[in-house]
Amino acid sequence: PEVILARFLGLRVAACSVITNLAAGMTGAELSHQETKDMAPVGGARLATILQRVFQDGLPERKVPA
């Protein structure tokens, strides 16, 4: 609903996610919620670095189609 409202208001929208266990369930190894919790800060730090680089110089202006 937030994206729909933002687009209605003419705002640009982006989304991203952090995958903490890319091959979960594919190796036959037992899945662990603790492992996911342990890796979340690592993924968060990587995402923060990426976003800082992307937004360092700002985004170019562009018209959003109605």
MODELLER restraints for C-alpha pairs under 7 A, 6 or more apart:
rsr = mdl.restraints
at = mdl.atoms
rsr.add(forms.Gaussian(group=physical.xy_distance, feature=features.Distance(at['CA:3:A'], at['CA:13:A']), mean=6.68, stdev=0.5))
rsr.add(forms.Gaussian(group=physical.xy_distance, feature=features.Distance(at['CA:10:A'], at['CA:64:A']), mean=6.73, stdev=0.5))
rsr.add(forms.Gaussian(group=physical.xy_distance, feature=features.Distance(at['CA:18:A'], at['CA:43:A']), mean=5.80, stdev=0.5))
rsr.add(forms.Gaussian(group=physical.xy_distance, feature=features.Distance(at['CA:18:A'], at['CA:44:A']), mean=6.85, stdev=0.5))
rsr.add(forms.Gaussian(group=physical.xy_distance, feature=features.Distance(at['CA:20:A'], at['CA:36:A']), mean=5.79, stdev=0.5))
rsr.add(forms.Gaussian(group=physical.xy_distance, feature=features.Distance(at['CA:20:A'], at['CA:39:A']), mean=5.66, stdev=0.5))
rsr.add(forms.Gaussian(group=physical.xy_distance, feature=features.Distance(at['CA:20:A'], at['CA:40:A']), mean=5.87, stdev=0.5))
rsr.add(forms.Gaussian(group=physical.xy_distance, feature=features.Distance(at['CA:20:A'], at['CA:43:A']), mean=6.39, stdev=0.5))
rsr.add(forms.Gaussian(group=physical.xy_distance, feature=features.Distance(at['CA:21:A'], at['CA:36:A']), mean=6.50, stdev=0.5))
rsr.add(forms.Gaussian(group=physical.xy_distance, feature=features.Distance(at['CA:24:A'], at['CA:31:A']), mean=6.76, stdev=0.5))
rsr.add(forms.Gaussian(group=physical.xy_distance, feature=features.Distance(at['CA:25:A'], at['CA:31:A']), mean=6.89, stdev=0.5))
